[in-house]
Amino acid sequence: MSDIYVLDYFHIYACSVSGGVYVTNDFFNSWKQLNDGNDYLQKYKVVFTDSLHGWMAGGRIDNVGFIRYSGDGGINWITKLIASEPLYDLWFQNPDTMFTVGGDPEYGGWIYVSIDKGESWQLQNTNFTSGALNSISFMGKFGWVTGIGGILMSENYGTSWKQVVKVPKAYTHSLCSNRKTFWFCGSKGGLLRYTDTTSGSSTVHEEKMSKKQILMNAYPNPFNGNITIEVQTPNENLAELKIYNILGEQVLSVSKKELFAGRNTLQLNFEFLPTGIYIVNLKLAGNVLNTKIILQK
C-alpha cells in the first residue's frame, strides 16, 4: 500500500502502486476494492473528506499524472486534473483551496493549486528543477514541500515558494511539526530541523482562544446512526474529538484534524453503538467543549 486514510471507524481507505483503491467498513477485518476505471495506473494518495467525497492522486513516470474525484463514496470517479508526470500528494488548505505536487525524477517538480474546490487547477512557478516533489503540508501561513533535491517553503499560505534546503540526490520526504519546529528526513539518513523564530501570525496556534470564540453543534439530534458535528473557530487549529457514553467510557475517537478558520463539519457513524446518551468531547486551542447527543435506533 502506498497510502492509508482513516476517516472514522467505519471508513478507512487505502491505495497502492499496483493501481487499486480499497475501503474497509469493519476496522481492517475485510476490504472492498473501489473501481476507478484506471486500475492499471499507480495510486499514491487517497483522501476522503466524508463518506461520500473522495480524492486520489497518482500516475506513471514518463506517462501521465492525475487527480480524480468521487462524490458517491468511491463508486464513480471523475478526472479533475491531467499532468504529464505523476502527482504524489494532496493538501486541503481550506474548503475551497487544494494543492497537489508531483513531477519528473530527473527534470523537476511542480505544484498545482485549485481555488474552486478542485474544478480547475493552476501550475505555480517554483523554479524547482532538481527532481520530483512528493509531499506538501501547511501549518498556518507556513507551507512545506519536499522532494528529490531539497525543500521548498512558503510564508504566505502557498501564494509563492522558495527553496530553503538543497540536498543533492537525497530523497527528502517525511516531515512532522509541533507548530513551531519542523523536522524532515531523507534517504541518506539525515534529519533536518527548522524552528520558527518570527513573531506575529505564525504564533497564532499557540495562543489560547476564548471558549466564546469556538462554537460546536451536533445535528440531527436525536439521530439514528449518522450525525454531523459542526465546529466554528476563528483560526486554523488542530482539534481532537472523542465520544463518551454516560458511564464515562470512551467509545469513539477521531484522528486529530486540522480545522480551517470558519465552519468545519465532521460526519460520524454510530451504527455499531447501542441506543443511548453520548457526550461529544472537543479539545481545541487549549479549550474543552462538550455537547450531549442522543442516539435512537
C-alpha positions as CSV (number, residue, x, y, z in Angstrom):
1,M,0.0,0.0,0.0
2,S,1.2,3.5,-0.8
3,D,-1.2,5.4,1.4
4,I,-3.9,4.9,4.0
5,Y,-6.5,7.4,5.2
6,V,-8.7,7.0,8.3
7,L,-11.9,8.9,8.1
8,D,-13.6,7.2,11.1
9,Y,-14.1,3.7,12.5
10,F,-16.3,2.6,9.5
11,H,-14.5,4.3,6.7
12,I,-10.8,3.6,6.2
13,Y,-9.3,3.9,2.7
14,A,-6.1,2.7,1.1
15,C,-4.4,2.8,-2.3
16,S,-1.5,1.1,-3.9
17,V,1.2,1.5,-6.5
18,S,-0.4,-1.6,-8.2
19,G,-3.4,0.6,-9.0
20,G,-6.0,-0.4,-6.5
21,V,-8.2,1.7,-4.2
22,Y,-9.8,0.0,-1.2
23,V,-12.1,0.6,1.7
24,T,-12.8,-1.3,4.9
25,N,-16.0,-0.7,6.8
26,D,-15.3,-3.1,9.7
27,F,-12.0,-1.7,11.0
28,F,-9.5,-3.7,8.9
29,N,-11.3,-7.1,9.1
30,S,-12.3,-7.1,5.4
31,W,-11.6,-4.9,2.4
32,K,-13.5,-4.0,-0.7
33,Q,-11.9,-2.7,-3.9
34,L,-13.3,0.6,-5.4
35,N,-13.1,0.5,-9.2
36,D,-11.9,3.9,-10.5
37,G,-11.6,2.8,-14.1
38,N,-7.8,3.2,-14.1
39,D,-6.7,0.2,-12.0
40,Y,-3.6,-0.1,-14.2
41,L,-2.2,3.3,-13.0
42,Q,-0.3,3.8,-9.7
43,K,-2.1,5.5,-6.9
44,Y,-0.1,7.4,-4.4
45,K,-2.6,9.4,-2.3
46,V,-6.2,8.9,-1.2
47,V,-8.3,11.3,0.9
48,F,-12.0,11.3,1.8
49,T,-13.4,14.4,3.3
50,D,-16.5,12.5,4.3
51,S,-18.0,9.1,3.5
52,L,-19.1,10.4,0.0
53,H,-16.5,12.8,-1.2
54,G,-13.0,11.4,-2.1
55,W,-9.9,12.4,-3.9
56,M,-6.9,10.4,-5.3
57,A,-3.6,11.4,-6.8
58,G,-1.4,9.1,-9.0
59,G,0.1,8.4,-12.3
60,R,3.0,6.7,-14.1
61,I,6.5,8.2,-14.6
62,D,7.1,9.5,-18.2
63,N,3.5,8.9,-19.0
64,V,0.7,10.7,-17.0
65,G,-0.3,12.2,-13.7
66,F,-3.9,12.7,-12.5
67,I,-6.2,13.9,-9.7
68,R,-9.6,12.1,-9.6
69,Y,-12.7,12.9,-7.6
70,S,-15.7,10.8,-6.4
71,G,-18.9,12.2,-5.0
72,D,-20.6,8.9,-4.3
73,G,-18.3,7.0,-1.9
74,G,-15.8,5.8,-4.5
75,I,-18.3,4.1,-6.8
76,N,-17.7,6.5,-9.7
77,W,-14.6,8.7,-10.3
78,I,-14.1,11.9,-12.4
79,T,-10.8,13.1,-13.6
80,K,-10.2,16.7,-12.4
81,L,-6.5,17.2,-13.5
82,I,-4.2,15.6,-16.0
83,A,-0.4,16.2,-15.9
84,S,2.5,14.8,-17.9
85,E,4.1,13.2,-14.8
86,P,2.8,11.5,-11.6
87,L,1.2,13.5,-8.8
88,Y,2.1,12.2,-5.3
89,D,0.3,14.2,-2.6
90,L,-2.8,16.3,-1.9
91,W,-3.4,19.0,0.7
92,F,-6.7,20.8,1.6
93,Q,-5.8,24.4,2.6
94,N,-9.5,25.2,3.3
95,P,-12.8,24.1,1.8
96,D,-12.1,25.8,-1.5
97,T,-8.3,25.7,-1.9
98,M,-6.3,22.5,-2.7
99,F,-2.7,21.8,-3.5
100,T,-1.1,18.9,-5.3
101,V,2.6,18.1,-6.0
102,G,4.5,15.8,-8.4
103,G,7.0,15.9,-11.3
104,D,9.8,14.1,-13.0
105,P,12.6,12.5,-11.0
106,E,15.2,13.9,-13.4
107,Y,13.8,17.1,-14.8
108,G,12.0,18.8,-12.0
109,G,8.9,19.1,-9.8
110,W,5.8,21.2,-9.8
111,I,3.0,22.5,-7.6
112,Y,-0.6,22.9,-8.7
113,V,-3.3,24.9,-6.8
114,S,-7.1,25.0,-7.1
115,I,-9.2,27.7,-5.5
116,D,-12.6,26.4,-6.7
117,K,-12.9,23.0,-4.9
118,G,-10.8,21.2,-7.5
119,E,-12.7,22.2,-10.5
120,S,-9.8,23.9,-12.2
121,W,-6.0,23.9,-11.4
122,Q,-3.2,26.4,-12.0
123,L,0.5,25.5,-12.2
124,Q,2.6,27.6,-9.8
125,N,6.0,28.9,-10.6
126,T,8.5,27.3,-8.2
127,N,11.7,27.3,-10.3
128,F,12.5,23.9,-8.8
129,T,14.3,21.7,-11.3
130,S,16.2,19.2,-9.0
131,G,13.6,16.4,-9.1
132,A,10.0,15.4,-8.4
133,L,8.1,16.8,-5.4
134,N,6.4,14.3,-3.3
135,S,5.0,15.8,-0.1
136,I,3.1,19.0,0.8
137,S,1.7,20.3,4.1
138,F,0.9,23.5,5.9
139,M,0.9,24.8,9.4
140,G,-0.8,28.2,9.5
141,K,0.9,30.5,7.0
142,F,3.9,28.2,6.6
143,G,3.8,25.7,3.8
144,W,6.4,22.9,3.1
145,V,7.1,20.9,0.0
146,T,9.7,18.1,0.0
147,G,11.2,16.2,-2.9
148,I,14.3,14.9,-4.6
149,G,16.9,17.5,-4.1
150,G,15.5,19.7,-1.4
151,I,12.8,21.5,0.5
152,L,10.5,24.4,-0.6
153,M,8.9,26.8,1.8
154,S,6.1,29.3,1.7
155,E,5.5,32.0,4.2
156,N,2.2,33.3,2.7
157,Y,-0.2,30.3,2.7
158,G,1.2,28.9,-0.6
159,T,1.0,32.1,-2.7
160,S,4.7,31.8,-3.5
161,W,7.6,29.4,-2.8
162,K,11.3,29.5,-2.3
163,Q,13.9,26.7,-2.0
164,V,15.3,26.7,1.6
165,V,17.3,23.5,1.5
166,K,19.3,21.8,-1.2
167,V,20.2,18.2,-0.7
168,P,21.9,16.7,-3.8
169,K,20.3,13.4,-4.7
170,A,18.7,13.0,-1.3
171,Y,15.1,12.0,-1.2
172,T,13.8,14.4,1.5
173,H,10.3,13.2,2.2
174,S,8.9,12.7,5.7
175,L,8.0,15.7,7.8
176,C,6.3,16.5,11.1
177,S,5.8,19.5,13.3
178,N,4.8,20.8,16.7
179,R,3.7,24.1,15.1
180,K,6.9,25.8,16.0
181,T,9.6,23.4,15.0
182,F,9.6,21.3,11.7
183,W,11.5,18.1,11.1
184,F,12.4,16.5,7.7
185,C,14.2,13.2,6.9
186,G,15.7,11.8,3.8
187,S,17.1,8.6,2.1
188,K,20.7,9.5,3.1
189,G,19.8,9.1,6.8
190,G,19.9,12.8,7.5
191,L,17.5,14.7,9.8
192,L,16.8,18.4,9.3
193,R,15.1,20.8,11.7
194,Y,13.6,24.3,11.1
195,T,12.5,26.5,14.0
196,D,10.2,29.5,13.5
197,T,11.6,32.4,15.4
198,T,9.3,35.1,13.9
199,S,6.5,36.9,15.7
200,G,3.0,37.7,14.5
201,S,0.6,35.4,12.8
202,S,3.0,32.4,13.0
203,T,2.4,32.1,16.7
204,V,-1.4,32.2,16.5
205,H,-1.8,28.5,17.1
206,E,0.0,28.7,20.4
207,E,-2.3,31.5,21.7
208,K,-5.3,30.3,23.7
209,M,-8.5,31.5,22.3
210,S,-11.6,32.3,24.4
211,K,-14.1,29.5,24.6
212,K,-16.7,32.0,23.4
213,Q,-14.9,32.2,20.1
214,I,-15.5,28.5,19.4
215,L,-18.9,27.1,18.6
216,M,-19.8,23.4,18.4
217,N,-23.2,22.0,17.3
218,A,-24.4,18.5,16.5
219,Y,-27.3,17.6,14.2
220,P,-29.6,15.9,13.7
221,N,-30.1,15.4,17.5
222,P,-31.6,13.0,18.3
223,F,-30.2,10.8,15.5
224,N,-30.4,7.2,14.4
225,G,-27.0,6.4,13.0
226,N,-25.2,9.2,11.3
227,I,-24.6,12.6,12.9
228,T,-22.8,15.8,11.8
229,I,-20.5,17.7,14.2
230,E,-20.1,21.3,13.2
231,V,-17.3,23.4,14.7
232,Q,-16.7,27.1,14.1
233,T,-13.3,28.6,15.0
234,P,-11.7,32.0,14.2
235,N,-8.3,30.5,13.3
236,E,-6.8,27.3,11.9
237,N,-6.2,24.8,14.7
238,L,-5.6,21.2,15.5
239,A,-8.7,19.5,17.0
240,E,-9.2,16.3,18.9
241,L,-12.6,14.8,19.1
242,K,-13.7,11.9,21.4
243,I,-17.1,10.3,22.2
244,Y,-18.0,9.0,25.6
245,N,-21.0,7.1,26.9
246,I,-22.9,8.1,30.1
247,L,-20.5,5.9,32.1
248,G,-17.5,8.0,31.1
249,E,-16.2,5.3,28.8
250,Q,-14.6,6.3,25.5
251,V,-16.4,4.6,22.6
252,L,-15.1,6.6,19.6
253,S,-12.1,8.7,18.8
254,V,-11.4,10.7,15.6
255,S,-7.9,11.2,14.4
256,K,-6.5,14.7,15.2
257,K,-7.7,17.0,12.4
258,E,-6.6,20.4,11.2
259,L,-9.6,22.6,11.3
260,F,-9.9,25.6,8.9
261,A,-10.8,29.1,10.1
262,G,-14.6,29.3,9.9
263,R,-17.1,26.5,9.7
264,N,-16.0,22.9,9.7
265,T,-18.1,19.7,9.6
266,L,-17.3,16.1,10.7
267,Q,-19.6,13.2,9.9
268,L,-19.6,10.3,12.4
269,N,-21.3,6.9,12.2
270,F,-22.8,5.3,15.3
271,E,-24.3,2.2,13.8
272,F,-22.1,-0.1,15.9
273,L,-23.2,1.6,19.2
274,P,-26.5,0.9,21.2
275,T,-29.2,3.4,21.8
276,G,-28.4,5.9,24.5
277,I,-26.9,9.3,25.5
278,Y,-23.4,10.2,24.5
279,I,-21.1,13.1,25.1
280,V,-19.0,14.7,22.3
281,N,-15.8,16.0,23.7
282,L,-13.8,18.5,21.7
283,K,-10.3,19.8,22.5
284,L,-9.3,22.8,20.5
285,A,-6.8,25.6,21.1
286,G,-6.4,24.9,24.8
287,N,-10.2,24.8,25.3
288,V,-12.5,21.8,26.0
289,L,-16.1,21.8,24.8
290,N,-18.8,19.1,25.4
291,T,-22.2,18.6,24.0
292,K,-24.8,15.9,24.6
293,I,-26.2,13.8,21.7
294,I,-29.0,11.1,21.8
295,L,-28.8,8.0,19.6
296,Q,-32.2,6.5,18.9
297,K,-32.5,3.3,16.8
